[in-house]
Amino acid sequence: MSERIAEHPILGTQEKGKEVSFTYDGKQLKGYEGEPVAVALKAAGVMVHRYTAKRHEPRGIFCAIGRCTDCVMVVDGVPNVRTCITPLKEGMDVRTQAGCTAAESEDRP
Amino acid sequence: MKRYDLIIVGAGPAGLSAAIEAAKRGIKTVVFDENSRPGGQLFKQIHKFFGSKEHRAKIRGYVIGGQLLDEARKSGVEVILDATVIGLYQDREVVVKLGEAIHHFKGNAVIVATGASENMINFPGWTLPGVIGAGAAQTMLNLHGVLPGKRVLMLGSGNVGLVVSFQLMQCGCEVAAIVDAAPRVGGYGVHASKVARTGVPFYLSHTIVKAEGYDHVTGVTIAEVDEHFSFIPGTEKHFDVDTICLAVGLSPMSQLLKMAGCKMSDDPKKGGQVPICDTYGRTSLSGIFAAGDVSAIEEASSAMIEGRMAGVCAAEYLGYIDEEEEKKELAELDDALNGLRQGMFAPGNRGKAIEKTEEGIDISKNLLKNGFVAEDEIERYPGVTHREGIHPVIECTQNIPCNPCQDACRQGCISIGDKITSLPIVTKDSKCTGCGMCVASCSGQAIFLVNEDCGDGSATVTLPYEFLPLPEEGSKGIGLGRDGKKVCDAEVVSVRSLDVYDKTNLLTMRVPKEYAMKARFFRKA
């Protein structure tokens, strides 16, 4: 499990937005409004964001600045959303992506 | 189509600096940035910067970011965020994605300051979740306050790898090892030393064999490589880690310039595909300028000066200043930039093995191989001297452009001289008061205050300390050597955290006097 940094020796305590609820593959999770979806998932210990289309290999955060597209997921029904630069909102529905579309894959491992 | 005098792409250190120069001359300027906050990577830089006063040395990167934003605001720069520039066409037509819509703008001049992106390197398992860029680690830690993992292996011993390793530890992560296929540490020796003295091992001439794990990283195997970068069988080493950070260089994001038709060159010394431009960022196309990492990988301090240069050139191009004023302004900026491009790590020295300092002293071989200066090497540097009473010991052993220590001491104990890369020397007949300003001002955390003989068989060593929890006075523990291994028992006699130290705490520990020149870090028992 990953953790949030409570106090930083240089930055002190980092300000966060208000706490919001969202779902991850149907499970209720909490995060802070406005932080990237990927950060809220990371804080909850989620490592796998999607499985690749051909070989069903897991992918997660790689660059964290919206460049590599490894962290894309299905967010509110829309596939290929870069979760590392998408701000978290109350009630978001975040799902692990299989391949390149929003469809649930039957042969997901 | 909206027209601007000047369109700048990228609101990082180069883009903002360019915008400030332009806007203060009355030029109608807009800056587009794809991110939701401006500042580029500056807000992730929490260490004190190198250089001299004019380069904002000893100020932490994120503070410099704040200063730039303030200046930009005051000079009336318009910054449009969440604006991805997707095209740069003939006659400086700039195409921008704003939300789900595409907008067209025209710039009488355009400055491209798009920066760079991280390189990656592949090995079996490199796509596993848990293998991340070092920049990603920095983003998670310093912008979003979340740990990328608990136990990390860092691949790459350049400044990014070293600085991010230190930042991981500042957040409570354990760094299992720093690994580099090159035979020598690539970054500043002082950055390596501050990591090594906490006990992080360096594996030079090693690289990753494979990342292990089923759906995320659970371990990594590294092995030694020969001079052809082939693995040497039997040298494999395994680490249980949950994260592997890749700090294997940066590449300029010069696609827009190429798209616009600028003449390009493939220059490994500059980091890859870069526009061919003059010293001030004028590309082969009139009215299009480049500034910062997009034209050659350097660092934020030089990017800010290059940005200002491009801003001045654009002002002249647009007729807001004449050639004479441009010349004068550029000459001043030239001096500032040349100051930063001196020393062993200067762009011109990239890839060269330097054996001696400018003073003719042998470079520490141990520093390049293991990340710290060995005991039998440290005495040969001019900052390392002995005297009665408290005095600074400056373990600065490479010529880098940096001089805040010389101004920090009001007693005049420390001298670098006019040449910014010279190794600092401790002046004779000066009286150290133990104020600690030199310790806190050294961006490389390489200065210690030592009283080698307190008269009772003990010595005191004052060291920079930027970790939590901060040990309390009276804490008992161990003194660690430059190699991060235990050398003696130690007790904390004072911890000073003044505002002027800017979050570098000064920890003073008492050690047996024979360890005065050996103990360089404290760990609580």
HADDOCK unambig.tbl for C-alpha pairs under 7 A between the chains (distance, minus, plus):
assign (segid A and resid 2 and name CA) (segid B and resid 147 and name CA) 5.96 0.50 0.50
assign (segid A and resid 2 and name CA) (segid B and resid 148 and name CA) 6.85 0.50 0.50
assign (segid A and resid 2 and name CA) (segid B and resid 149 and name CA) 5.88 0.50 0.50
assign (segid A and resid 3 and name CA) (segid B and resid 146 and name CA) 6.00 0.50 0.50
assign (segid A and resid 3 and name CA) (segid B and resid 147 and name CA) 5.67 0.50 0.50
assign (segid A and resid 4 and name CA) (segid B and resid 145 and name CA) 5.80 0.50 0.50
assign (segid A and resid 4 and name CA) (segid B and resid 146 and name CA) 4.30 0.50 0.50
assign (segid A and resid 4 and name CA) (segid B and resid 147 and name CA) 6.10 0.50 0.50
assign (segid A and resid 5 and name CA) (segid B and resid 145 and name CA) 5.19 0.50 0.50
assign (segid A and resid 5 and name CA) (segid B and resid 146 and name CA) 5.60 0.50 0.50
assign (segid A and resid 5 and name CA) (segid B and resid 147 and name CA) 6.74 0.50 0.50
assign (segid A and resid 5 and name CA) (segid B and resid 171 and name CA) 6.72 0.50 0.50
assign (segid A and resid 8 and name CA) (segid B and resid 171 and name CA) 6.26 0.50 0.50
assign (segid A and resid 9 and name CA) (segid B and resid 170 and name CA) 6.71 0.50 0.50
assign (segid A and resid 9 and name CA) (segid B and resid 466 and name CA) 6.05 0.50 0.50
assign (segid A and resid 9 and name CA) (segid B and resid 467 and name CA) 5.65 0.50 0.50
assign (segid A and resid 9 and name CA) (segid B and resid 468 and name CA) 5.82 0.50 0.50
assign (segid A and resid 10 and name CA) (segid B and resid 503 and name CA) 5.94 0.50 0.50
assign (segid A and resid 14 and name CA) (segid B and resid 145 and name CA) 6.71 0.50 0.50
assign (segid A and resid 39 and name CA) (segid B and resid 146 and name CA) 6.89 0.50 0.50
assign (segid A and resid 43 and name CA) (segid B and resid 146 and name CA) 6.35 0.50 0.50
assign (segid A and resid 47 and name CA) (segid B and resid 129 and name CA) 5.94 0.50 0.50
assign (segid A and resid 47 and name CA) (segid B and resid 216 and name CA) 6.67 0.50 0.50
assign (segid A and resid 48 and name CA) (segid B and resid 129 and name CA) 6.27 0.50 0.50
assign (segid A and resid 58 and name CA) (segid B and resid 128 and name CA) 6.42 0.50 0.50
assign (segid A and resid 58 and name CA) (segid B and resid 129 and name CA) 6.82 0.50 0.50
assign (segid A and resid 58 and name CA) (segid B and resid 215 and name CA) 5.89 0.50 0.50
assign (segid A and resid 59 and name CA) (segid B and resid 127 and name CA) 6.52 0.50 0.50
assign (segid A and resid 59 and name CA) (segid B and resid 128 and name CA) 5.99 0.50 0.50
assign (segid A and resid 59 and name CA) (segid B and resid 129 and name CA) 5.27 0.50 0.50
assign (segid A and resid 60 and name CA) (segid B and resid 129 and name CA) 4.46 0.50 0.50
assign (segid A and resid 61 and name CA) (segid B and resid 129 and name CA) 6.48 0.50 0.50
assign (segid A and resid 61 and name CA) (segid B and resid 132 and name CA) 6.78 0.50 0.50
assign (segid A and resid 62 and name CA) (segid B and resid 131 and name CA) 6.61 0.50 0.50
assign (segid A and resid 62 and name CA) (segid B and resid 132 and name CA) 4.41 0.50 0.50
assign (segid A and resid 62 and name CA) (segid B and resid 133 and name CA) 5.99 0.50 0.50
assign (segid A and resid 62 and name CA) (segid B and resid 136 and name CA) 6.70 0.50 0.50
assign (segid A and resid 63 and name CA) (segid B and resid 132 and name CA) 6.30 0.50 0.50
assign (segid A and resid 63 and name CA) (segid B and resid 133 and name CA) 5.46 0.50 0.50
assign (segid A and resid 63 and name CA) (segid B and resid 135 and name CA) 6.87 0.50 0.50
assign (segid A and resid 63 and name CA) (segid B and resid 136 and name CA) 4.87 0.50 0.50
assign (segid A and resid 64 and name CA) (segid B and resid 136 and name CA) 4.86 0.50 0.50
assign (segid A and resid 64 and name CA) (segid B and resid 139 and name CA) 6.80 0.50 0.50
